[in-house]
């Protein structure tokens, strides 16, 4: 824990969706260690209770679903009521398609899978950004989106997931364009990470968790290991800290063990 008054995010307030597990939880833990107070929007009540237990009044949690506009309104309102301002909004909650191949989906499962995955991974980010923007304009704050190496490359997911993460790349770029110079908009693109990332109910995969299925993936990563959630958290500190990233917008920071240099 950073000594009081010496954190990189002292006095700042952030809001993180999906902050109860995995990459989101690592962001919350690191933001608190850097002196921030944090609001969280999370659908899992057990994970929400763990956040409250571990962080006390530095973290407030709203239980809700990122697919619902009213959940975002409630979490932004609660964050502002309790913490007084909002400096960084991190859209992060997501689900995975477990690399289901396009031809295996068939028409019905494309329709249902698209709705569940895009409403979480893309619409959820748009609704969150929309709810947070007035407060971010007031503070001169920033939006940070969790993307994925699947926003940059094929093969790390199926068509639904890869298309959703490419859509978030477009969202970062368009919002950075529209919101400059008032609100900075950037993304982090993690590669394989040991988390409980879940699958789609529409594909019968709601109970799968990614960390149980990453054996052997390290062989495909130049740096030779699968990351932990905390390996990415410092990039979210960088992007939230205006002293270190005030000239950055529309940027996407890969944190993927070197996929760009895998070689031919
Ligand atoms: P995770 O399941 O550990 O964490 C996601 C959190 O979001 C969970 O606490 C879950 O309850 C919550 N959540 C899911 N759907 C929600 C909804 N509809 N409403 C509210 N909360 C919801 O998984 P993670 O790997 O930490 O995923 C976080 C982000 O990181 C996702 O956007 C994912 O696509 C991305 N990502 C993950 C990996 C990886 O390998 N794990 C790699 C690249 C990108």
Boltz pocket constraint, residues with backbone or C-beta under 6 A from the ligand:
constraints:
  - pocket:
      binder: B
      contacts: [[A, 17], [A, 18], [A, 19], [A, 20], [A, 21], [A, 22], [A, 23], [A, 24], [A, 41], [A, 42], [A, 43], [A, 44], [A, 47], [A, 64], [A, 65], [A, 66], [A, 67], [A, 92], [A, 93], [A, 94], [A, 95], [A, 120], [A, 146], [A, 147], [A, 148], [A, 149], [A, 189], [A, 190], [A, 191], [A, 192], [A, 193], [A, 194], [A, 195], [A, 196], [A, 197], [A, 198], [A, 210]]
      max_distance: 6.0
